[in-house]
Amino acid sequence: MSEKVKVGIWGLGRAGGGMHMREIEANKDILEIVAVCDIDAERAESFGKKLNVPYYSDPAKFLADKNIQLVSVATFSLDHIRHTRQALEAGFCAYIEKPIAASRAEAEELVELDKKYPGKLFVRQNRRFETCFQHVREIIDSGILGKVHTIKLCRNAFSRRDDWQTLLANNGGQLNNWGPHLIDHALQFLKYEVKSVWSELKLIAAQGDAEDCVKIIMQGKDGLTVDIEIFGGNALPDNIYEVYGSRGALLVETEDDIKLRYIEPDYELKPYPVNTGHPAGFKFADNAEIPWRRTTIMVEPKLKVNMNSCYRYVAESIRDGKEYPIKLAEALAVVEICDIVKSQSAFYNKELAK
C-alpha cells in the first residue's frame, strides 16, 4: 500500500480544528496529520499534544517542517490567499478553505499560483459531495420530474451570532460563509450558464455589521431558475431543497429523506385545445385523470461520496496522480457571483450606500 499523505493544518478554529480533522480521520487510510499551527500558542499546543504531532504558533517554523506534504489553509478568511501562496512557495501542496478570495480580482493571484505550481493547489468546496445534493442531481438527471424550471436551496435558522465572521472587516457575513456552498450547487444545476442574478442582503439577528440574510435568484439560459436563501433571522425551518419540474416535484426537509410526487413516466401529457367558451367549472384538461405517484425515499445516491470525500480526492490526486474533480475555474465562478451580489448591495457598494 502507498504511503499516506502527510497533512499540516494551518488554523485550528471551527474549520481546521473541527471539520478538517474529522474529515482527515474519516480518511485515515490515506491521510495523516503530522503538524498543526495556530496564532494562539496555547491552542496549538493543546491540539499538538492531543494528536502527538509537532505544533507551531510561528508560521515560518511550521512551513519549515519538511515532513508536511499538504498544507490545509484554514486560517482567517482574509489570510487565505496569502497563506496559500506561502505554503506553495515553501514547496507544499495547498488546500484552500472557502471563501477562497474576497473578490474575483483578488483571486487572480490564485490563477497565477495555479499556473506556477500546477497540480498543487486544491480548492475546498466539500459540499459538492454532500450526499443529498448528489441524490437530488441524480433524480433530476433521471428525467422523472420532467423539465425542471425552479430549484430552491435553503439553509435557514435564527442565530444571534457574535463571532469574527459577523464583521465586514474580517470578510464575514453569510455570503462568504454558507454562500460559496449553495452558489456552487446552483452553478452546478445551471451548468455555469447564468443569464441574470438578483440579490438582496440584510442584517437581522447577528451582532456584527455583516449580512446574515442572503437572497439570490439566478436565472439560467435554458429557463431554469435557482433561488438561494441563507437566512440567519428565520425562526422556522424550511425545506433545504425544493425542485419543481413539468412532471413532478421533490422536497427535502432534512438530509435524510427525499419526498417525491411525480406523474407516472408512461403517461403522456397530450396537448389540449383551450376552451374559449363557458368554463366547465373546475374541470381542466386531464387533471382528474393524471396518474400521480407519491413516495419518500432515503438519501442514498448511487455515487457513494459524502463531504469527507473532498479530502480523499485531494489525497488521491497528490499520491496517485488522479484528477481532482473541482476545477479552480469553478471556484472562481462562485467568487464572480459573489462579486455581482456585493455590487447590488449597500453592504458592499459605497454608491448604493449613499
Beta strands, then each sheet from edge to edge (+ up, - down):
strand 1: 5-10
strand 2: 31-37
strand 3: 55-56
strand 4: 70-73
strand 5: 93-96
strand 6: 121-123
strand 7: 148-154
strand 8: 194-202
strand 9: 213-220
strand 10: 225-231
strand 11: 241-245
strand 12: 248-252
strand 13: 257-263
strand 14: 292-298
sheet 1: 3+ 2+ 1+ 4+ 5+ 6+
sheet 2: 8+ 9- 10+ 7+ 11- 12+ 13- 14+
end
